[in-house]
Amino acid sequence: MGIVEEAHNVRVIGGGERTIVLAHGFGTDQSVWRHLVPHLVEEFRVVLFDNIGAGPTNPDYFDFDRYATLEGYVLDLLALLEELRVESCIFVGHSVSAMIGAIASVSRPDLFSKLVFLSASPRYLNDVDYFGGFEQEDLDQLFEAMRANYKAWCSGFAPLAVGGDMDSVAVQEFSRTLFNIRPDIALSVGQTIFQSDVRHLLSLVTVPCHIIQSTKDLAVPVVVSEYLHKHLGGDSIVEVMACEGHLPQLSSPDIVTPVLLRHIKYDIAV
């Protein structure tokens, strides 16, 4: 195992000829894909990994300067694909990882045959003629709550992000992966993600994109999926699912897994 693979806790499973890369979002790790993976292993070579800073990774690897922008994660992804000798993959990115994959595809479109976005947003802050869902004051309060008492913040944020039943397995699972992150790292990552704006890069994305979104998502309003569809440079398709929450692959796997599989296996009809 190479250095990059070790740092990211890479697991490669399945025996298919085509490679699929599953990338998780903020506050989670590769375990967020546990409902989807069993449906992929017979047909695909499945690559799972943890973003640096996620709970299961060594916090010593987290460089606050490198990960002050999404570019650090983009370089990680490209290094990972190179070390695994991936020549082309279907990339499934949840939340911020959708944009990480999109940015990576701008410099290396050859590495990606398709991008599947789940709960993706190019900007979380509202702007002139753009509704991202948050005002700066909202984010400042969120960061202050993380700073003041991280564990208490996790307990409040997890059910809001997941949506639905406070006592659900999905809320407990997201709470667990949030708790596993070192608080100063979680704050830094949260600031990087929520203050990010990659709208200017969307027109440069030429790889086909499948945009999948919950009807109701604390972090990503439904209009954002239409914004992505309108501004991406290549072919794209949107599907809004009849489920709630920012982590629908955890909270509504019965709905989300078939949708993801359909978009993974079938191409956009042009």
C-alpha positions in Angstrom: 0.0 0.0 0.0 1.3 3.4 -1.0 1.6 6.5 1.3 -1.5 8.2 -0.1 -3.6 5.0 0.2 -2.5 4.5 3.8 -3.2 8.1 4.8 -6.7 7.9 3.3 -7.5 4.4 4.7 -8.2 3.3 1.1 -10.1 0.1 0.5 -10.5 -1.4 -3.0 -13.1 -4.1 -3.2 -15.1 -5.9 -5.9 -13.9 -7.4 -9.2 -15.5 -5.5 -12.0 -13.6 -4.0 -15.0 -14.9 -0.5 -14.4 -13.8 1.5 -11.4 -16.2 3.5 -9.2 -14.9 6.0 -6.6 -17.1 6.8 -3.6 -16.2 10.1 -1.9 -17.9 11.2 1.4 -18.9 14.7 2.6 -18.2 16.7 5.8 -18.6 15.0 9.1 -18.7 11.5 7.7 -16.2 8.9 6.4 -16.3 6.0 4.0 -18.8 4.2 6.2 -21.6 6.5 4.9 -21.7 4.3 1.7 -22.4 1.0 3.6 -25.9 0.6 2.1 -24.7 1.2 -1.5 -21.5 -0.8 -1.6 -23.0 -4.3 -1.5 -24.9 -3.5 -4.7 -21.7 -2.5 -6.6 -19.1 -5.1 -5.8 -20.1 -7.7 -8.3 -20.0 -5.3 -11.2 -17.4 -2.7 -10.3 -14.0 -2.3 -8.7 -15.0 0.0 -5.8 -12.6 2.5 -4.3 -13.5 3.8 -0.8 -11.4 6.3 1.1 -11.5 8.9 3.9 -10.8 12.6 3.3 -7.9 13.8 5.4 -9.3 15.2 8.6 -12.1 12.7 8.8 -12.3 10.8 12.1 -10.5 7.6 11.1 -7.6 9.4 9.5 -4.4 10.4 11.5 -4.9 14.0 12.5 -1.1 14.6 12.1 -1.8 14.4 8.3 -4.1 17.4 8.5 -2.4 20.6 7.2 -4.5 23.6 8.1 -2.9 25.6 5.2 -3.3 22.9 2.6 -7.0 22.4 3.5 -7.9 26.1 3.8 -9.3 25.7 0.3 -10.8 22.8 -1.6 -7.7 22.6 -3.8 -5.9 20.6 -1.1 -8.6 17.9 -1.4 -8.5 18.0 -5.2 -4.8 17.4 -5.2 -5.4 14.5 -2.7 -8.0 12.9 -5.0 -5.7 13.2 -8.1 -2.8 11.7 -6.2 -5.0 8.9 -5.0 -6.2 8.0 -8.5 -2.6 8.1 -9.8 -1.3 5.8 -7.0 -4.2 3.4 -7.7 -3.5 3.6 -11.4 -7.0 4.5 -12.2 -7.3 5.5 -15.9 -11.0 6.3 -15.8 -13.7 6.1 -13.2 -17.3 6.9 -12.3 -17.0 9.3 -9.4 -19.8 9.5 -6.8 -19.3 12.6 -4.6 -21.4 13.4 -1.6 -21.8 17.0 -0.5 -18.4 18.9 -0.7 -16.8 15.9 -2.4 -19.1 16.4 -5.4 -17.4 19.8 -6.0 -13.9 18.3 -5.2 -14.6 15.8 -8.0 -15.9 18.5 -10.3 -12.8 20.6 -9.8 -10.5 17.6 -10.3 -12.3 16.8 -13.6 -11.5 20.3 -15.0 -7.7 19.5 -15.0 -8.0 15.8 -15.7 -11.3 15.1 -17.6 -9.7 11.9 -18.9 -9.9 10.3 -15.4 -13.7 10.7 -15.1 -16.2 9.1 -17.4 -19.1 10.4 -15.2 -19.7 12.5 -12.1 -22.6 11.7 -9.8 -23.4 14.5 -7.4 -25.4 13.8 -4.2 -26.5 16.8 -2.1 -24.0 19.0 -3.9 -23.6 22.8 -3.7 -21.1 25.2 -5.4 -21.8 27.9 -2.8 -23.7 27.8 0.6 -23.9 31.5 1.1 -26.7 33.6 -0.5 -25.5 36.1 -3.1 -27.0 38.5 -5.6 -29.3 36.4 -7.8 -28.2 33.2 -6.0 -29.9 31.3 -3.2 -27.4 29.1 -1.3 -29.5 28.8 1.8 -27.3 30.7 4.4 -26.5 34.3 5.3 -23.1 35.1 6.7 -24.6 35.6 10.1 -26.0 32.1 10.1 -22.5 30.7 9.3 -20.8 32.9 11.9 -23.2 31.5 14.6 -22.6 28.0 13.4 -18.8 28.4 13.7 -19.1 30.0 17.1 -21.2 27.1 18.4 -18.6 24.6 17.1 -15.9 26.6 18.8 -17.8 27.0 22.1 -18.8 23.4 22.7 -18.1 21.0 19.8 -19.9 17.9 21.3 -23.0 19.9 22.1 -22.9 21.3 18.6 -22.7 17.8 17.1 -25.7 16.7 19.1 -27.8 19.5 17.7 -26.4 19.6 14.2 -26.7 15.8 13.4 -30.5 15.6 13.6 -30.9 18.8 11.6 -28.6 17.7 8.9 -30.0 14.2 8.7 -33.7 15.2 9.0 -36.5 13.1 10.3 -36.5 11.1 13.5 -34.1 12.4 16.3 -33.5 8.8 17.5 -33.0 7.2 14.1 -30.0 5.0 13.3 -28.9 7.5 10.7 -28.7 10.4 13.2 -26.8 8.2 15.6 -24.4 7.2 12.8 -23.8 10.8 11.7 -23.3 11.9 15.4 -20.7 9.1 15.7 -18.7 10.2 12.7 -18.9 13.9 13.7 -17.8 13.1 17.2 -14.8 11.3 15.8 -13.3 14.4 14.2 -10.9 16.5 16.3 -12.8 19.7 17.1 -10.2 22.2 15.8 -10.0 20.2 12.5 -13.8 20.0 12.2 -14.1 23.8 12.6 -11.4 24.4 10.0 -13.0 22.0 7.5 -16.4 23.5 8.2 -15.2 27.0 7.5 -13.4 25.9 4.3 -16.6 24.2 3.0 -19.3 26.6 4.0 -17.3 29.7 2.8 -16.3 28.0 -0.5 -17.5 29.3 -3.9 -16.7 27.3 -7.0 -19.5 28.7 -9.2 -16.9 30.2 -11.6 -15.5 26.7 -12.4 -18.8 25.0 -13.3 -18.7 26.0 -16.9 -15.3 24.3 -17.2 -16.7 20.9 -16.1 -17.2 19.0 -19.4 -17.7 15.4 -17.9 -21.3 14.3 -17.8 -22.9 15.0 -14.4 -25.8 13.4 -12.7 -27.2 15.7 -10.0 -29.2 13.9 -7.2 -30.9 15.8 -4.5 -33.3 15.4 -1.6 -36.6 17.4 -1.6 -35.7 19.0 1.7 -32.0 19.5 2.7 -30.8 21.8 5.5 -27.6 22.6 3.7 -28.6 22.6 0.0 -31.9 24.1 -1.2 -33.5 22.3 -4.2 -32.9 25.3 -6.4 -29.2 24.7 -6.2 -29.5 21.5 -8.2 -31.1 23.5 -11.0 -28.4 26.1 -10.7 -25.8 23.3 -11.2 -27.7 21.9 -14.1 -27.9 25.3 -15.8 -24.2 26.3 -15.3 -22.2 23.1 -15.8 -20.3 23.0 -19.0 -21.2 19.5 -20.1 -24.3 17.4 -20.3 -26.2 17.0 -17.0 -29.4 15.7 -15.6 -31.2 16.4 -12.3 -33.3 14.0 -10.1 -35.0 15.3 -7.0 -35.9 12.4 -4.7 -38.9 12.1 -2.4 -36.8 12.1 0.7 -35.4 14.5 3.3 -31.9 15.3 4.6 -28.4 16.1 3.6 -27.3 12.4 4.0 -30.1 10.5 2.2 -27.8 7.5 1.5 -27.9 7.0 5.3 -31.4 8.1 6.2 -33.4 6.8 3.2 -31.3 4.0 1.6 -34.4 2.3 0.3 -35.2 5.3 -1.8 -31.6 6.5 -2.6 -29.8 3.3 -3.4 -31.9 2.4 -6.4 -31.6 6.0 -7.7 -27.9 6.0 -7.3 -27.5 2.7 -9.0 -29.6 3.8 -11.9 -27.5 6.9 -12.4 -24.3 5.0 -12.0 -25.2 2.3 -14.5 -26.9 4.4 -17.2 -25.7 7.3 -19.2 -27.5 10.6 -20.0 -29.5 10.3 -23.1 -28.3 13.1 -25.3 
